[in-house]
């Protein structure tokens, strides 16, 4: 579990660095591996969903769960 957290944090930092660098040079988003991006979105959506559920924000939690399902499905489809 710790390895997945470390990988996700590293990916998040790399994506943020690319976006920041790209914003400085132009207004386009840099190319990112779609599989890594969909994994990152799925991980973050799941964590945010759990946080919103704990805060009793049920509607927001439900929306984030839908984001998780879509991102997770996209990740699985790209692996196959």
Buried (B, 14 or more C-beta within 10 A) or exposed (E): EEEEEEBBEEBEEEBEEBEEEBEEEEEEEBEBEEEBBBBBBBBBBBBBBEEBBEEEBEEBBEBBBEBBEBBBEBBEEEEE
